[in-house]
């Protein structure tokens, strides 16, 4: 039982509970976009690794499938596949708006994962 009046709560306890509740609230808002970012980054890295055997369109389609699965607000135009003779670079960009306190405040998270790989030129 807490010291003080029966049924009372100390300021320290109230402050601790407020911090815990605030942390949970922010985690519920911020974790899903970050988890989706890491899922997309893994898919982009995987597609960069297999890019020598796959067309650009197929790479974009596979990334878009992951985006749809994780509800990432991205369009195929926001995914770029750049090829040179020795390198493939895949980049994507999207923004997620976090509405805080019922939409009174907004915070925009900008995500821009990219991955590249070296491609061996064909033997001559």
Order of alpha helices (4+ residues) and beta strands (2+ residues): alpha-alpha-beta-beta-beta-beta-beta
